Amino acid sequence: MNRFSQLLAVAALATFFASQARLNSQENRAAAKTPTELLAALRASNAELLLKQQKTLQKLEEMKLQADQLRILAKRS
């Protein structure tokens, strides 16, 4: 390893350890300390995900309907 690579590696490690950013695994542990809290957090995130999926599905169904209507109109002309 040349001198520049060593300095770069040391700077990267120093930046990593000096940063105050929390990792995802640390956030999960800090957010829910008991199994009951963890379960409640998981249920809430699952409910949000299901809502997003329902909205996406609705948009896709609307797009399919519009595409079908365009196909019908294209066949007529």
TIZA-167061 format. One record per atom (N, C-alpha, C): chain; atom name; x, y, z. Coordinates in nm, 3 decimals, padded with zeros to 5 digits. Example, Ala and Ser with C-alpha at 12.3 -4.5 7.8 and 13.67 -1.06 7.14 Angstrom:
% TIZA-167061
<r><ch>A</ch><at>N</at><px>01.319</px><py>-00.569</py><pz>00.780</pz></r>
<r><ch>A</ch><at>CA</at><px>01.230</px><py>-00.450</py><pz>00.780</pz></r>
<r><ch>A</ch><at>C</at><px>01.320</px><py>-00.330</py><pz>00.780</pz></r>
<r><ch>A</ch><at>N</at><px>01.285</px><py>-00.225</py><pz>00.708</pz></r>
<r><ch>A</ch><at>CA</at><px>01.367</px><py>-00.106</py><pz>00.714</pz></r>
<r><ch>A</ch><at>C</at><px>01.290</px><py>00.003</py><pz>00.787</pz></r>
//
This chain:
% TIZA-167061
<r><ch>A</ch><at>N</at><px>00.084</px><py>-00.118</py><pz>00.000</pz></r>
<r><ch>A</ch><at>CA</at><px>00.000</px><py>00.000</py><pz>00.000</pz></r>
<r><ch>A</ch><at>C</at><px>00.089</px><py>00.124</py><pz>00.000</pz></r>
<r><ch>A</ch><at>N</at><px>00.055</px><py>00.215</py><pz>-00.085</pz></r>
<r><ch>A</ch><at>CA</at><px>00.136</px><py>00.336</py><pz>-00.085</pz></r>
<r><ch>A</ch><at>C</at><px>00.087</px><py>00.432</py><pz>00.024</pz></r>
<r><ch>A</ch><at>N</at><px>00.158</px><py>00.536</py><pz>00.045</pz></r>
<r><ch>A</ch><at>CA</at><px>00.130</px><py>00.631</py><pz>00.154</pz></r>
<r><ch>A</ch><at>C</at><px>-00.006</px><py>00.697</py><pz>00.137</pz></r>
<r><ch>A</ch><at>N</at><px>-00.042</px><py>00.733</py><pz>00.014</pz></r>
<r><ch>A</ch><at>CA</at><px>-00.171</px><py>00.799</py><pz>-00.011</pz></r>
<r><ch>A</ch><at>C</at><px>-00.287</px><py>00.706</py><pz>00.024</pz></r>
<r><ch>A</ch><at>N</at><px>-00.278</px><py>00.580</py><pz>-00.014</pz></r>
<r><ch>A</ch><at>CA</at><px>-00.384</px><py>00.482</py><pz>00.015</pz></r>
<r><ch>A</ch><at>C</at><px>-00.401</px><py>00.464</py><pz>00.166</pz></r>
<r><ch>A</ch><at>N</at><px>-00.288</px><py>00.462</py><pz>00.237</pz></r>
<r><ch>A</ch><at>CA</at><px>-00.294</px><py>00.446</py><pz>00.382</pz></r>
<r><ch>A</ch><at>C</at><px>-00.363</px><py>00.567</py><pz>00.446</pz></r>
<r><ch>A</ch><at>N</at><px>-00.326</px><py>00.687</py><pz>00.402</pz></r>
<r><ch>A</ch><at>CA</at><px>-00.389</px><py>00.808</py><pz>00.457</pz></r>
<r><ch>A</ch><at>C</at><px>-00.538</px><py>00.812</py><pz>00.425</pz></r>
<r><ch>A</ch><at>N</at><px>-00.573</px><py>00.770</py><pz>00.305</pz></r>
<r><ch>A</ch><at>CA</at><px>-00.713</px><py>00.768</py><pz>00.266</pz></r>
<r><ch>A</ch><at>C</at><px>-00.792</px><py>00.670</py><pz>00.352</pz></r>
<r><ch>A</ch><at>N</at><px>-00.736</px><py>00.553</py><pz>00.376</pz></r>
<r><ch>A</ch><at>CA</at><px>-00.802</px><py>00.453</py><pz>00.458</pz></r>
<r><ch>A</ch><at>C</at><px>-00.820</px><py>00.503</py><pz>00.602</pz></r>
<r><ch>A</ch><at>N</at><px>-00.716</px><py>00.566</py><pz>00.656</pz></r>
<r><ch>A</ch><at>CA</at><px>-00.724</px><py>00.619</py><pz>00.792</pz></r>
<r><ch>A</ch><at>C</at><px>-00.828</px><py>00.730</py><pz>00.800</pz></r>
<r><ch>A</ch><at>N</at><px>-00.833</px><py>00.817</py><pz>00.700</pz></r>
<r><ch>A</ch><at>CA</at><px>-00.931</px><py>00.925</py><pz>00.699</pz></r>
<r><ch>A</ch><at>C</at><px>-01.073</px><py>00.870</py><pz>00.689</pz></r>
<r><ch>A</ch><at>N</at><px>-01.091</px><py>00.767</py><pz>00.608</pz></r>
<r><ch>A</ch><at>CA</at><px>-01.224</px><py>00.707</py><pz>00.595</pz></r>
<r><ch>A</ch><at>C</at><px>-01.268</px><py>00.643</py><pz>00.726</pz></r>
<r><ch>A</ch><at>N</at><px>-01.178</px><py>00.572</py><pz>00.789</pz></r>
<r><ch>A</ch><at>CA</at><px>-01.212</px><py>00.509</py><pz>00.918</pz></r>
<r><ch>A</ch><at>C</at><px>-01.241</px><py>00.614</py><pz>01.025</pz></r>
<r><ch>A</ch><at>N</at><px>-01.163</px><py>00.721</py><pz>01.028</pz></r>
<r><ch>A</ch><at>CA</at><px>-01.186</px><py>00.827</py><pz>01.126</pz></r>
<r><ch>A</ch><at>C</at><px>-01.321</px><py>00.893</py><pz>01.104</pz></r>
<r><ch>A</ch><at>N</at><px>-01.355</px><py>00.916</py><pz>00.979</pz></r>
<r><ch>A</ch><at>CA</at><px>-01.486</px><py>00.975</py><pz>00.946</pz></r>
<r><ch>A</ch><at>C</at><px>-01.599</px><py>00.882</py><pz>00.987</pz></r>
<r><ch>A</ch><at>N</at><px>-01.582</px><py>00.753</py><pz>00.960</pz></r>
<r><ch>A</ch><at>CA</at><px>-01.685</px><py>00.656</py><pz>00.994</pz></r>
<r><ch>A</ch><at>C</at><px>-01.709</px><py>00.650</py><pz>01.144</pz></r>
<r><ch>A</ch><at>N</at><px>-01.602</px><py>00.641</py><pz>01.221</pz></r>
<r><ch>A</ch><at>CA</at><px>-01.618</px><py>00.629</py><pz>01.365</pz></r>
<r><ch>A</ch><at>C</at><px>-01.657</px><py>00.760</py><pz>01.432</pz></r>
<r><ch>A</ch><at>N</at><px>-01.624</px><py>00.872</py><pz>01.370</pz></r>
<r><ch>A</ch><at>CA</at><px>-01.657</px><py>01.002</py><pz>01.428</pz></r>
<r><ch>A</ch><at>C</at><px>-01.799</px><py>01.045</py><pz>01.397</pz></r>
<r><ch>A</ch><at>N</at><px>-01.860</px><py>00.984</py><pz>01.296</pz></r>
<r><ch>A</ch><at>CA</at><px>-01.995</px><py>01.027</py><pz>01.258</pz></r>
<r><ch>A</ch><at>C</at><px>-02.095</px><py>00.988</py><pz>01.368</pz></r>
<r><ch>A</ch><at>N</at><px>-02.193</px><py>01.071</py><pz>01.384</pz></r>
<r><ch>A</ch><at>CA</at><px>-02.296</px><py>01.047</py><pz>01.486</pz></r>
<r><ch>A</ch><at>C</at><px>-02.418</px><py>00.978</py><pz>01.427</pz></r>
<r><ch>A</ch><at>N</at><px>-02.413</px><py>00.940</py><pz>01.301</pz></r>
<r><ch>A</ch><at>CA</at><px>-02.527</px><py>00.874</py><pz>01.237</pz></r>
<r><ch>A</ch><at>C</at><px>-02.549</px><py>00.737</py><pz>01.300</pz></r>
<r><ch>A</ch><at>N</at><px>-02.676</px><py>00.705</py><pz>01.317</pz></r>
<r><ch>A</ch><at>CA</at><px>-02.710</px><py>00.576</py><pz>01.373</pz></r>
<r><ch>A</ch><at>C</at><px>-02.736</px><py>00.477</py><pz>01.262</pz></r>
<r><ch>A</ch><at>N</at><px>-02.699</px><py>00.354</py><pz>01.284</pz></r>
<r><ch>A</ch><at>CA</at><px>-02.725</px><py>00.250</py><pz>01.187</pz></r>
<r><ch>A</ch><at>C</at><px>-02.868</px><py>00.201</py><pz>01.200</pz></r>
<r><ch>A</ch><at>N</at><px>-02.920</px><py>00.137</py><pz>01.096</pz></r>
<r><ch>A</ch><at>CA</at><px>-03.057</px><py>00.088</py><pz>01.099</pz></r>
<r><ch>A</ch><at>C</at><px>-03.080</px><py>-00.009</py><pz>01.214</pz></r>
<r><ch>A</ch><at>N</at><px>-02.986</px><py>-00.097</py><pz>01.238</pz></r>
<r><ch>A</ch><at>CA</at><px>-03.002</px><py>-00.194</py><pz>01.346</pz></r>
<r><ch>A</ch><at>C</at><px>-03.006</px><py>-00.125</py><pz>01.482</pz></r>
<r><ch>A</ch><at>N</at><px>-02.933</px><py>-00.016</py><pz>01.496</pz></r>
<r><ch>A</ch><at>CA</at><px>-02.935</px><py>00.058</py><pz>01.621</pz></r>
<r><ch>A</ch><at>C</at><px>-03.068</px><py>00.131</py><pz>01.639</pz></r>
<r><ch>A</ch><at>N</at><px>-03.124</px><py>00.183</py><pz>01.530</pz></r>
<r><ch>A</ch><at>CA</at><px>-03.252</px><py>00.253</py><pz>01.538</pz></r>
<r><ch>A</ch><at>C</at><px>-03.363</px><py>00.159</py><pz>01.580</pz></r>
<r><ch>A</ch><at>N</at><px>-03.362</px><py>00.037</py><pz>01.527</pz></r>
<r><ch>A</ch><at>CA</at><px>-03.466</px><py>-00.058</py><pz>01.562</pz></r>
<r><ch>A</ch><at>C</at><px>-03.461</px><py>-00.093</py><pz>01.710</pz></r>
<r><ch>A</ch><at>N</at><px>-03.342</px><py>-00.110</py><pz>01.763</pz></r>
<r><ch>A</ch><at>CA</at><px>-03.329</px><py>-00.144</py><pz>01.903</pz></r>
<r><ch>A</ch><at>C</at><px>-03.370</px><py>-00.027</py><pz>01.992</pz></r>
<r><ch>A</ch><at>N</at><px>-03.333</px><py>00.092</py><pz>01.954</pz></r>
<r><ch>A</ch><at>CA</at><px>-03.364</px><py>00.209</py><pz>02.034</pz></r>
<r><ch>A</ch><at>C</at><px>-03.512</px><py>00.244</py><pz>02.026</pz></r>
<r><ch>A</ch><at>N</at><px>-03.575</px><py>00.219</py><pz>01.913</pz></r>
<r><ch>A</ch><at>CA</at><px>-03.714</px><py>00.257</py><pz>01.893</pz></r>
<r><ch>A</ch><at>C</at><px>-03.808</px><py>00.167</py><pz>01.975</pz></r>
<r><ch>A</ch><at>N</at><px>-03.781</px><py>00.039</py><pz>01.982</pz></r>
<r><ch>A</ch><at>CA</at><px>-03.869</px><py>-00.054</py><pz>02.052</pz></r>
<r><ch>A</ch><at>C</at><px>-03.785</px><py>-00.138</py><pz>02.148</pz></r>
<r><ch>A</ch><at>N</at><px>-03.804</px><py>-00.118</py><pz>02.274</pz></r>
<r><ch>A</ch><at>CA</at><px>-03.720</px><py>-00.187</py><pz>02.373</pz></r>
<r><ch>A</ch><at>C</at><px>-03.785</px><py>-00.316</py><pz>02.421</pz></r>
<r><ch>A</ch><at>N</at><px>-03.916</px><py>-00.322</py><pz>02.422</pz></r>
<r><ch>A</ch><at>CA</at><px>-03.982</px><py>-00.444</py><pz>02.468</pz></r>
<r><ch>A</ch><at>C</at><px>-04.043</px><py>-00.515</py><pz>02.348</pz></r>
<r><ch>A</ch><at>N</at><px>-04.069</px><py>-00.643</py><pz>02.360</pz></r>
<r><ch>A</ch><at>CA</at><px>-04.132</px><py>-00.716</py><pz>02.249</pz></r>
<r><ch>A</ch><at>C</at><px>-04.269</px><py>-00.657</py><pz>02.210</pz></r>
<r><ch>A</ch><at>N</at><px>-04.342</px><py>-00.608</py><pz>02.309</pz></r>
<r><ch>A</ch><at>CA</at><px>-04.473</px><py>-00.550</py><pz>02.280</pz></r>
<r><ch>A</ch><at>C</at><px>-04.458</px><py>-00.423</py><pz>02.197</pz></r>
<r><ch>A</ch><at>N</at><px>-04.361</px><py>-00.340</py><pz>02.232</pz></r>
<r><ch>A</ch><at>CA</at><px>-04.336</px><py>-00.218</py><pz>02.155</pz></r>
<r><ch>A</ch><at>C</at><px>-04.288</px><py>-00.252</py><pz>02.015</pz></r>
<r><ch>A</ch><at>N</at><px>-04.204</px><py>-00.355</py><pz>02.004</pz></r>
<r><ch>A</ch><at>CA</at><px>-04.154</px><py>-00.398</py><pz>01.874</pz></r>
<r><ch>A</ch><at>C</at><px>-04.270</px><py>-00.446</py><pz>01.787</pz></r>
<r><ch>A</ch><at>N</at><px>-04.359</px><py>-00.524</py><pz>01.845</pz></r>
<r><ch>A</ch><at>CA</at><px>-04.475</px><py>-00.573</py><pz>01.771</pz></r>
<r><ch>A</ch><at>C</at><px>-04.564</px><py>-00.457</py><pz>01.724</pz></r>
<r><ch>A</ch><at>N</at><px>-04.585</px><py>-00.361</py><pz>01.811</pz></r>
<r><ch>A</ch><at>CA</at><px>-04.666</px><py>-00.245</py><pz>01.773</pz></r>
<r><ch>A</ch><at>C</at><px>-04.600</px><py>-00.166</py><pz>01.660</pz></r>
<r><ch>A</ch><at>N</at><px>-04.469</px><py>-00.151</py><pz>01.666</pz></r>
<r><ch>A</ch><at>CA</at><px>-04.397</px><py>-00.080</py><pz>01.560</pz></r>
<r><ch>A</ch><at>C</at><px>-04.405</px><py>-00.155</py><pz>01.428</pz></r>
<r><ch>A</ch><at>N</at><px>-04.391</px><py>-00.287</py><pz>01.435</pz></r>
<r><ch>A</ch><at>CA</at><px>-04.401</px><py>-00.368</py><pz>01.314</pz></r>
<r><ch>A</ch><at>C</at><px>-04.541</px><py>-00.360</py><pz>01.254</pz></r>
<r><ch>A</ch><at>N</at><px>-04.642</px><py>-00.365</py><pz>01.338</pz></r>
<r><ch>A</ch><at>CA</at><px>-04.781</px><py>-00.355</py><pz>01.289</pz></r>
<r><ch>A</ch><at>C</at><px>-04.805</px><py>-00.220</py><pz>01.223</pz></r>
<r><ch>A</ch><at>N</at><px>-04.752</px><py>-00.114</py><pz>01.282</pz></r>
<r><ch>A</ch><at>CA</at><px>-04.770</px><py>00.019</py><pz>01.224</pz></r>
<r><ch>A</ch><at>C</at><px>-04.701</px><py>00.029</py><pz>01.089</pz></r>
<r><ch>A</ch><at>N</at><px>-04.579</px><py>-00.022</py><pz>01.081</pz></r>
<r><ch>A</ch><at>CA</at><px>-04.507</px><py>-00.015</py><pz>00.952</pz></r>
<r><ch>A</ch><at>C</at><px>-04.574</px><py>-00.103</py><pz>00.848</pz></r>
<r><ch>A</ch><at>N</at><px>-04.627</px><py>-00.218</py><pz>00.890</pz></r>
<r><ch>A</ch><at>CA</at><px>-04.699</px><py>-00.305</py><pz>00.796</pz></r>
<r><ch>A</ch><at>C</at><px>-04.827</px><py>-00.238</py><pz>00.747</pz></r>
<r><ch>A</ch><at>N</at><px>-04.897</px><py>-00.169</py><pz>00.835</pz></r>
<r><ch>A</ch><at>CA</at><px>-05.019</px><py>-00.099</py><pz>00.795</pz></r>
<r><ch>A</ch><at>C</at><px>-04.987</px><py>00.011</py><pz>00.693</pz></r>
<r><ch>A</ch><at>N</at><px>-04.878</px><py>00.083</py><pz>00.715</pz></r>
<r><ch>A</ch><at>CA</at><px>-04.836</px><py>00.186</py><pz>00.619</pz></r>
<r><ch>A</ch><at>C</at><px>-04.802</px><py>00.123</py><pz>00.485</pz></r>
<r><ch>A</ch><at>N</at><px>-04.731</px><py>00.011</py><pz>00.488</pz></r>
<r><ch>A</ch><at>CA</at><px>-04.693</px><py>-00.056</py><pz>00.365</pz></r>
<r><ch>A</ch><at>C</at><px>-04.816</px><py>-00.106</py><pz>00.291</pz></r>
<r><ch>A</ch><at>N</at><px>-04.913</px><py>-00.162</py><pz>00.362</pz></r>
<r><ch>A</ch><at>CA</at><px>-05.035</px><py>-00.209</py><pz>00.298</pz></r>
<r><ch>A</ch><at>C</at><px>-05.112</px><py>-00.094</py><pz>00.233</pz></r>
<r><ch>A</ch><at>N</at><px>-05.115</px><py>00.019</py><pz>00.299</pz></r>
<r><ch>A</ch><at>CA</at><px>-05.183</px><py>00.136</py><pz>00.244</pz></r>
<r><ch>A</ch><at>C</at><px>-05.115</px><py>00.181</py><pz>00.115</pz></r>
<r><ch>A</ch><at>N</at><px>-04.982</px><py>00.185</py><pz>00.116</pz></r>
<r><ch>A</ch><at>CA</at><px>-04.907</px><py>00.222</py><pz>-00.005</pz></r>
<r><ch>A</ch><at>C</at><px>-04.935</px><py>00.123</py><pz>-00.118</pz></r>
<r><ch>A</ch><at>N</at><px>-04.940</px><py>-00.005</py><pz>-00.084</pz></r>
<r><ch>A</ch><at>CA</at><px>-04.965</px><py>-00.107</py><pz>-00.185</pz></r>
<r><ch>A</ch><at>C</at><px>-05.105</px><py>-00.094</py><pz>-00.243</pz></r>
<r><ch>A</ch><at>N</at><px>-05.204</px><py>-00.063</py><pz>-00.158</pz></r>
<r><ch>A</ch><at>CA</at><px>-05.340</px><py>-00.044</py><pz>-00.207</pz></r>
<r><ch>A</ch><at>C</at><px>-05.348</px><py>00.074</py><pz>-00.303</pz></r>
<r><ch>A</ch><at>N</at><px>-05.282</px><py>00.185</py><pz>-00.269</pz></r>
<r><ch>A</ch><at>CA</at><px>-05.281</px><py>00.302</py><pz>-00.356</pz></r>
<r><ch>A</ch><at>C</at><px>-05.213</px><py>00.270</py><pz>-00.489</pz></r>
<r><ch>A</ch><at>N</at><px>-05.103</px><py>00.198</py><pz>-00.483</pz></r>
<r><ch>A</ch><at>CA</at><px>-05.032</px><py>00.161</py><pz>-00.605</pz></r>
<r><ch>A</ch><at>C</at><px>-05.117</px><py>00.070</py><pz>-00.691</pz></r>
<r><ch>A</ch><at>N</at><px>-05.183</px><py>-00.026</py><pz>-00.630</pz></r>
<r><ch>A</ch><at>CA</at><px>-05.270</px><py>-00.118</py><pz>-00.705</pz></r>
<r><ch>A</ch><at>C</at><px>-05.384</px><py>-00.041</py><pz>-00.771</pz></r>
<r><ch>A</ch><at>N</at><px>-05.441</px><py>00.053</py><pz>-00.700</pz></r>
<r><ch>A</ch><at>CA</at><px>-05.550</px><py>00.133</py><pz>-00.756</pz></r>
<r><ch>A</ch><at>C</at><px>-05.500</px><py>00.213</py><pz>-00.877</pz></r>
<r><ch>A</ch><at>N</at><px>-05.381</px><py>00.272</py><pz>-00.866</pz></r>
<r><ch>A</ch><at>CA</at><px>-05.324</px><py>00.347</py><pz>-00.978</pz></r>
<r><ch>A</ch><at>C</at><px>-05.299</px><py>00.256</py><pz>-01.097</pz></r>
<r><ch>A</ch><at>N</at><px>-05.248</px><py>00.136</py><pz>-01.070</pz></r>
<r><ch>A</ch><at>CA</at><px>-05.222</px><py>00.041</py><pz>-01.179</pz></r>
<r><ch>A</ch><at>C</at><px>-05.351</px><py>-00.002</py><pz>-01.247</pz></r>
<r><ch>A</ch><at>N</at><px>-05.456</px><py>-00.023</py><pz>-01.170</pz></r>
<r><ch>A</ch><at>CA</at><px>-05.585</px><py>-00.061</py><pz>-01.229</pz></r>
<r><ch>A</ch><at>C</at><px>-05.641</px><py>00.052</py><pz>-01.315</pz></r>
<r><ch>A</ch><at>N</at><px>-05.624</px><py>00.177</py><pz>-01.268</pz></r>
<r><ch>A</ch><at>CA</at><px>-05.669</px><py>00.291</py><pz>-01.347</pz></r>
<r><ch>A</ch><at>C</at><px>-05.589</px><py>00.302</py><pz>-01.477</pz></r>
<r><ch>A</ch><at>N</at><px>-05.459</px><py>00.278</py><pz>-01.469</pz></r>
<r><ch>A</ch><at>CA</at><px>-05.376</px><py>00.284</py><pz>-01.588</pz></r>
<r><ch>A</ch><at>C</at><px>-05.414</px><py>00.173</py><pz>-01.687</pz></r>
<r><ch>A</ch><at>N</at><px>-05.448</px><py>00.056</py><pz>-01.636</pz></r>
<r><ch>A</ch><at>CA</at><px>-05.489</px><py>-00.055</py><pz>-01.723</pz></r>
<r><ch>A</ch><at>C</at><px>-05.619</px><py>-00.020</py><pz>-01.793</pz></r>
<r><ch>A</ch><at>N</at><px>-05.711</px><py>00.039</py><pz>-01.720</pz></r>
<r><ch>A</ch><at>CA</at><px>-05.839</px><py>00.079</py><pz>-01.778</pz></r>
<r><ch>A</ch><at>C</at><px>-05.817</px><py>00.182</py><pz>-01.888</pz></r>
<r><ch>A</ch><at>N</at><px>-05.730</px><py>00.280</py><pz>-01.863</pz></r>
<r><ch>A</ch><at>CA</at><px>-05.700</px><py>00.382</py><pz>-01.964</pz></r>
<r><ch>A</ch><at>C</at><px>-05.632</px><py>00.321</py><pz>-02.086</pz></r>
<r><ch>A</ch><at>N</at><px>-05.542</px><py>00.227</py><pz>-02.063</pz></r>
<r><ch>A</ch><at>CA</at><px>-05.475</px><py>00.160</py><pz>-02.175</pz></r>
<r><ch>A</ch><at>C</at><px>-05.575</px><py>00.081</py><pz>-02.258</pz></r>
<r><ch>A</ch><at>N</at><px>-05.668</px><py>00.014</py><pz>-02.193</pz></r>
<r><ch>A</ch><at>CA</at><px>-05.772</px><py>-00.060</py><pz>-02.265</pz></r>
<r><ch>A</ch><at>C</at><px>-05.858</px><py>00.034</py><pz>-02.349</pz></r>
<r><ch>A</ch><at>N</at><px>-05.893</px><py>00.149</py><pz>-02.292</pz></r>
<r><ch>A</ch><at>CA</at><px>-05.973</px><py>00.247</py><pz>-02.365</pz></r>
<r><ch>A</ch><at>C</at><px>-05.896</px><py>00.300</py><pz>-02.486</pz></r>
<r><ch>A</ch><at>N</at><px>-05.765</px><py>00.322</py><pz>-02.470</pz></r>
<r><ch>A</ch><at>CA</at><px>-05.683</px><py>00.368</py><pz>-02.583</pz></r>
<r><ch>A</ch><at>C</at><px>-05.677</px><py>00.263</py><pz>-02.693</pz></r>
<r><ch>A</ch><at>N</at><px>-05.669</px><py>00.136</py><pz>-02.654</pz></r>
<r><ch>A</ch><at>CA</at><px>-05.667</px><py>00.029</py><pz>-02.754</pz></r>
<r><ch>A</ch><at>C</at><px>-05.797</px><py>00.026</py><pz>-02.833</pz></r>
<r><ch>A</ch><at>N</at><px>-05.908</px><py>00.043</py><pz>-02.764</pz></r>
<r><ch>A</ch><at>CA</at><px>-06.038</px><py>00.045</py><pz>-02.830</pz></r>
<r><ch>A</ch><at>C</at><px>-06.046</px><py>00.162</py><pz>-02.928</pz></r>
<r><ch>A</ch><at>N</at><px>-06.003</px><py>00.280</py><pz>-02.883</pz></r>
<r><ch>A</ch><at>CA</at><px>-06.007</px><py>00.397</py><pz>-02.971</pz></r>
<r><ch>A</ch><at>C</at><px>-05.912</px><py>00.382</py><pz>-03.088</pz></r>
<r><ch>A</ch><at>N</at><px>-05.799</px><py>00.318</py><pz>-03.068</pz></r>
<r><ch>A</ch><at>CA</at><px>-05.702</px><py>00.300</py><pz>-03.176</pz></r>
<r><ch>A</ch><at>C</at><px>-05.756</px><py>00.204</py><pz>-03.282</pz></r>
<r><ch>A</ch><at>N</at><px>-05.831</px><py>00.105</py><pz>-03.240</pz></r>
<r><ch>A</ch><at>CA</at><px>-05.890</px><py>00.009</py><pz>-03.335</pz></r>
<r><ch>A</ch><at>C</at><px>-05.998</px><py>00.076</py><pz>-03.420</pz></r>
<r><ch>A</ch><at>N</at><px>-06.069</px><py>00.172</py><pz>-03.362</pz></r>
<r><ch>A</ch><at>CA</at><px>-06.177</px><py>00.240</py><pz>-03.434</pz></r>
<r><ch>A</ch><at>C</at><px>-06.123</px><py>00.328</py><pz>-03.546</pz></r>
<r><ch>A</ch><at>N</at><px>-06.008</px><py>00.387</py><pz>-03.526</pz></r>
<r><ch>A</ch><at>CA</at><px>-05.958</px><py>00.481</py><pz>-03.627</pz></r>
<r><ch>A</ch><at>C</at><px>-05.866</px><py>00.418</py><pz>-03.727</pz></r>
//
